[in-house]
Amino acid sequence: ALRRRFVFVVFPMLNPDGVALGNGRSNSTGLDLNRYWENPPAGSEVAVVRRELAKLQASPPGIFAHLDLHAHSGKHGVFTLSNPGCTALPDWLGESGDVLFDRAQCTFSATKGKRGSARCVSWREFGVLHAHTIEASYGKIPSKQRHLTAADLRQLGGTLVRACAAMAEQAPPPPPPMGVTVAAKA
């Protein structure tokens, strides 16, 4: 039923060459791919995906949610890095009872240091209200009773999709694409 209502666009890992070299954040040329979304170098992985996101946002109905999935090595569980005022997804996940999700670890800021991240650019430049980085631990669930498993992460994927569907049910009609002016009816 969800595939009748939504188009799911999945961009695979943007950094396979960097990861193959042992880099967690930077590609094979040393570029931190999650800090160049404002002005990505021509031909870079980020430039290609950013161009596709702009096309998607310009076509009706635009982008409802942008979920940038990351692994986190320093904290346990799953949490979001979210933009100011963008609490619907973390709130829904927190209320879902998913044992992986830790609402207390979520942050809601768009600091200068994060300005060039995918979620900040999608939110600020493309007008995507639900633009979040989803951080999933390499380690344990929030209670620290056990390690995360592949099954846990599959379950989280389902929970994220259900959260977006629930938010879409409650969402007001989407605004017109950026740069389009809608005249008021007389």
SULZI-V783914 format. One line per field, one symbol per residue. phi: phi as a letter, one per 40 degrees, with the letter a starting at -180 (. if undefined). psi: psi as a letter, one per 40 degrees, with the letter a starting at -180 (. if undefined). Layout:
# SULZI-V783914
phi: ???
psi: ???
This chain:
# SULZI-V783914
phi: .ccccbbcbbccdcbccccccgccbbcccgccccbbccbccdgcdccccdcccccccccccgbcabbccbbbcbbcgbabbbcdgcbdccccccccgccccbdcccbbabcdcbdccdcccccccbgcccbbcbcbccbbcdcgcaccbccdccccdcccccccccccccccdcccddgbbbcccc
psi: ddeddihhhhhihefdddddeehddiaeeehhdeefddgiiheidddddddddddddeiheahdihhhhiiheeiiahiihiihegedddddddeeehedhgddeiigigiddedeiddddddddefhdghihhhhiebiideediiiiddddddddddddddddddddeiiiiiiiiehhhiii.
